[in-house]
Amino acid sequence: MKLRKNGVLYWMLLPGVLLTLLFHYLPMAGLVIAFQDFKPWLGFSKSAWVGLDHFRTAFQREDSLQVVWNTFFIACSKIIVNLVVPVIFALLLNEIRQMRFKKAVQTLVYLPHFLSWVVFGGIVSDMLSSQGIINTLLLPSLGLQPILFLADGDWFRFVIIFSDNWKEFGFATIVFLAALSNVDPSLYEATEVDGANRWQQTWTVTFPALVPIIIVVGTLAMGSVLNAGFDQIFNLYNPLVYDKGDIIDTFVYRVGLLNSQFGLGTAIGLFKSAVGFVMIVMAYYLASRFANYRIF
């Protein structure tokens, strides 16, 4: 009866299911390359099997551990910064009583989210280049020497974390503002009766209301800790910063596609997916345990 009653909804769901199967599950058959000495002209069926050789090669490479460390460092730094900054900004924005100004600021910080990394990366590159506004106007006015932001590994990591936060913190702020809109106004009235000022109200009422959504966002972000941002780094990095900026995704691209080592690239990607799956399960368990967040 339910199937007949909701038949239209199931038919509307069908295109999405087919696209998911076609572009997400069917390509997974290609993971067999990770266990083969794959030759494109021989195909899957005639390429020689090599077992776990590609995985052994991946872990024996000198640059593998550095790439994994770069991925964890950049991804964890992004998670922390992208959690702290939107929370602080949402708390500050929540205190603004001029609605037009509040909406204007909210829209302004939200706009970069709609730009692709091709466009936004170009803006960042122009600003931080040796002829950009930072090196030609800002740093000289402060009495500082020009900095090669995109050619120095340590500065490059800072640029990656800062530019990602600049692009996405406006979107994350909306999530926390939505949580703040559900705070019971009677709680503020009760604290006013007790003589609390705005800072004390924020600390005792507003911030505790955000804690559950902070736990959910933070724990779910752990599930993508190995996704440090291929699009962003691919559009900003160069060979000078490979040692500090190369992550698993860009490493797989360079090794697997540019160097035509398809089996090795697929093995590294499969390892990353397996670790990511474990992290997602752990994140979901933590979100369910500490924030009562459940999908199923």
Secondary structure, DSSP 8 states (H G I E B T S, - for coil): -HHHHTHHHHHHHHHHHHHHIIIIIGGGGGGGGGGEE--TTTHHHHSEE-TTHHHHHHHHSHHHHHHHHHHHHHHHHHHHHHHHHHHHHHHHHHT---HHHHHHHHHHHHGGGGS-HHHHHHHHHHHHSTTSHIIIIIHHHTT-----TTTSHHHHHHHHHHHHHHHHHHHHHHHHHHHHTTS-HHHHHHHHHTT--HHHHIIIIIHHHHHHHHHHHHHHHHTTTT---HHHHHHH--GGGHHHH--HHHHHIIIIIIS--HHHHHHHHHHHHHHHHHHHHHHHHHHHHHH-----
